[in-house]
Amino acid sequence: MPIPLPWSVMSGFDWRTATPEEVDFQYTPSKFAKRPIDEYLEEYSNRSATVDVTGVRRPHAPLLIFIHGGYWQKLSAADSLFNGPDAIAEGIALHAVEYTLAPHASIAEMIDECIADVSRTITELQPTRVILAGSSAGAHLAAMCARDEFIASHVDGVALLSGIYDVRPLVVTPTNDPLHLTTESVADISPQLLPLPYFVPNALLAVGGHEPPEFIRQNAEFGQRLLNEGSAVQILVEEHLDHFDLPYDLLKRGTKVGDWCLNILKGTEA
């Protein structure tokens, strides 16, 4: 069934005709967040520091692989274990992907690194079930990973949170300064624009209600694209959440995002 896309109409925004300043505003989630971004970044680090990396990276168990955001230029795997307590409580293994940040790597190189990390982790841990998740830039990278033949055949679900799947609007923004994207190069790293010969069979696309309209639009449009390609897709707008606290729900029982992930990881999905 077609997914209604009211957000573009409601906002009246078109990145193709907007000024660079208007595009930058639409692609700066911190301007729409409930709290200052520095509070979230500190919280990620503090929560993750309490988690034993080796303790949550267990073989032969359901596995959540998480790719962090940060606009391809901030954060790290060490900041991305904040779901550790929920993982332990649910008997889920957890692995955070590390990748080289801009300006020391291009996005194309980051994609290759993430594909290698995810594939290696699955091979090493031999999980019973796998969800590949990502937030923001990490959702973009997870979507690109899910196009890989090995990953698509070994991952049960992909949870994409607040992602950018058509990267073209960022070319005119300050975010692009360390990324060095061009109007030509973005086509090769935008999953919305690429063929999908392989993809993970189940997909969750979720975004917070406290997010720029452009993120809500991209979430819906990539979800519709995956539906058209034959994936089982759930598209969510979590009205009470924003770009930065949505990832806390990934393994949290009683939330829409958490229940979707736990049902797939435990084989209890309908």
C-alpha positions in Angstrom: 0.0 0.0 0.0 1.5 3.4 -0.9 2.8 5.4 2.1 1.4 9.0 2.2 4.1 11.6 2.1 2.5 14.8 3.6 5.7 16.4 5.0 7.1 17.9 1.8 3.7 19.4 1.0 3.3 20.7 4.5 6.7 22.3 4.7 6.6 23.6 1.1 10.4 22.9 1.0 12.3 21.9 -2.1 16.1 21.6 -1.7 16.6 22.1 -5.4 15.2 25.6 -5.3 16.1 26.6 -1.7 19.1 28.8 -0.8 22.1 27.1 0.8 21.2 28.6 4.1 17.7 27.1 3.9 19.0 23.7 3.0 21.5 23.9 5.9 18.7 24.7 8.3 16.7 21.7 7.1 19.7 19.4 7.5 20.8 20.5 11.0 18.8 18.3 13.4 20.2 20.0 16.5 18.1 23.0 15.6 15.0 20.9 16.1 16.1 18.8 19.1 14.6 18.9 22.6 18.0 19.4 24.3 21.4 20.9 23.3 23.4 18.5 21.2 26.4 18.7 23.5 24.2 17.2 26.3 23.4 14.2 24.1 27.0 13.7 23.0 28.2 13.7 26.6 25.4 11.3 27.5 26.3 8.9 24.7 29.9 8.8 26.1 28.9 8.5 29.7 26.4 5.7 29.1 28.7 3.8 26.8 31.6 4.0 29.3 29.7 1.8 31.7 29.5 -1.1 29.2 32.0 -3.9 29.0 32.8 -4.1 25.3 33.9 -7.7 25.4 31.1 -8.7 27.7 28.4 -7.7 25.2 30.2 -9.0 22.1 29.1 -12.6 22.6 29.1 -15.4 20.0 26.1 -17.7 19.1 23.5 -15.2 20.3 21.1 -12.7 18.7 23.2 -9.7 17.6 22.6 -6.0 17.1 25.2 -4.3 15.0 25.1 -0.5 15.4 26.7 2.1 13.2 26.9 5.5 14.8 26.1 8.9 13.3 27.8 12.3 13.6 27.5 13.4 9.9 30.4 11.1 9.0 32.8 13.3 11.0 32.1 12.8 14.7 31.7 10.1 17.4 33.1 6.6 17.5 32.3 3.0 18.4 33.3 3.8 22.0 30.5 6.3 22.2 28.0 3.9 20.7 27.4 1.2 23.4 24.6 3.1 25.2 22.2 0.3 24.5 24.5 -2.1 26.4 22.3 -2.4 29.6 19.2 -3.2 27.5 21.2 -5.7 25.4 22.4 -7.5 28.6 18.9 -7.6 30.0 17.5 -9.1 26.8 20.3 -11.6 26.2 21.4 -9.7 23.0 24.9 -9.4 21.8 26.0 -5.9 20.8 28.7 -4.7 18.4 29.5 -1.1 17.5 31.1 -0.5 14.1 34.3 1.7 13.9 35.0 3.6 10.8 37.4 6.3 9.8 35.9 9.8 9.9 36.1 12.8 7.5 38.3 14.4 6.4 40.6 11.3 6.8 38.3 9.2 4.7 35.7 9.7 2.0 32.2 8.4 2.5 32.8 5.8 -0.2 35.8 4.6 1.9 33.6 4.6 5.0 31.0 2.4 3.3 33.7 -0.1 2.4 35.0 -0.1 5.9 31.5 -0.7 7.4 30.8 -3.5 4.9 34.1 -5.2 6.0 33.4 -4.7 9.7 29.8 -6.0 9.6 30.8 -9.0 7.4 33.7 -9.8 9.7 31.6 -9.5 12.8 28.9 -11.8 11.5 31.6 -14.4 10.4 33.4 -14.2 13.8 30.3 -14.3 16.1 28.1 -16.6 14.2 24.9 -15.0 15.6 21.6 -16.8 15.7 19.8 -13.7 14.3 21.1 -10.2 13.3 19.8 -6.7 13.1 22.0 -4.1 11.5 21.1 -0.6 12.9 22.3 2.9 12.3 21.4 6.4 13.3 21.7 9.5 11.1 24.9 9.1 9.0 25.0 5.6 10.5 21.6 4.9 9.0 22.9 5.9 5.6 26.0 3.6 6.0 23.7 0.8 7.2 21.5 1.2 4.2 24.6 1.0 1.9 25.8 -2.1 3.8 22.4 -3.7 3.4 22.9 -3.6 -0.4 25.9 -6.0 -0.1 25.1 -9.6 -1.1 26.7 -11.3 1.9 25.2 -8.9 4.4 21.8 -9.0 2.8 21.8 -12.8 3.1 23.0 -13.0 6.7 21.0 -10.1 8.3 17.4 -10.6 9.4 16.4 -6.9 9.7 17.8 -3.4 9.3 16.8 -0.6 11.6 17.4 2.8 10.0 16.9 5.8 12.3 16.8 9.4 11.1 18.9 8.7 8.0 19.8 10.6 4.9 19.4 8.3 1.9 19.6 11.0 -0.9 22.8 12.9 -0.1 22.5 15.5 -2.8 21.1 18.3 -0.6 24.2 18.3 1.5 26.5 19.4 -1.3 25.7 23.1 -0.7 25.9 23.0 3.2 28.8 23.5 5.6 28.5 19.9 6.5 30.2 19.2 3.1 33.4 21.1 3.9 35.3 18.0 5.2 33.4 15.6 3.0 34.3 17.2 -0.4 31.1 15.8 -2.1 30.2 17.0 -5.6 26.9 16.8 -7.5 28.5 14.0 -9.4 29.9 11.9 -6.6 26.8 11.9 -4.4 24.9 9.7 -6.8 27.2 6.8 -6.1 26.7 7.0 -2.3 22.9 7.7 -2.2 20.9 4.5 -1.6 17.7 6.3 -2.6 19.2 6.7 -6.1 21.0 3.4 -6.5 19.8 0.0 -7.7 19.1 -2.5 -4.9 19.9 -5.9 -6.3 20.2 -7.2 -2.8 18.7 -5.9 0.4 17.8 -7.1 3.9 14.3 -8.6 4.0 12.9 -6.6 6.9 13.3 -2.9 7.4 12.3 -0.4 10.0 12.6 3.3 9.1 12.0 5.5 12.1 12.4 9.2 12.7 11.6 11.5 15.6 8.8 14.0 15.5 11.3 16.7 16.7 13.3 16.5 13.5 13.6 18.7 10.4 10.9 18.0 7.8 13.5 16.9 5.3 14.6 14.0 7.6 10.9 12.9 7.9 10.5 13.1 4.2 13.7 11.1 3.4 12.6 8.5 6.0 9.3 8.0 4.3 10.5 8.1 0.8 13.3 5.5 1.3 10.8 3.3 3.2 8.5 3.5 0.2 11.4 2.7 -2.1 12.1 -0.5 -0.1 8.5 -1.4 -0.1 8.5 -1.1 -3.9 11.5 -3.4 -4.0 9.8 -6.1 -2.0 11.1 -5.7 1.6 8.7 -5.9 4.6 8.9 -2.3 5.8 7.6 -0.5 8.9 7.8 3.4 8.8 7.5 5.3 12.0 7.4 8.9 13.2 8.0 8.8 16.9 6.4 12.2 17.8 7.9 12.5 21.3 11.5 11.8 20.3 14.2 13.7 18.4 17.2 12.9 16.3 19.4 12.2 19.2 17.3 10.2 21.7 15.6 7.9 19.2 18.6 5.5 19.2 18.0 4.8 22.9 14.9 2.8 22.0 16.7 0.2 19.8 16.5 -2.6 22.4 14.1 -1.0 24.9 11.1 -3.2 25.4 7.7 -1.4 25.3 8.8 1.0 22.6 7.8 0.7 19.0 11.5 0.6 17.8 12.6 -1.7 20.6 9.8 -4.1 20.2 10.4 -4.3 16.4 14.0 -5.1 16.9 13.5 -7.6 19.8 10.8 -9.5 17.9 13.1 -10.0 15.0 16.1 -10.8 17.1 14.2 -13.4 19.2 12.2 -14.8 16.2 8.9 -13.7 17.5 7.8 -11.4 14.7 4.4 -11.9 13.3 
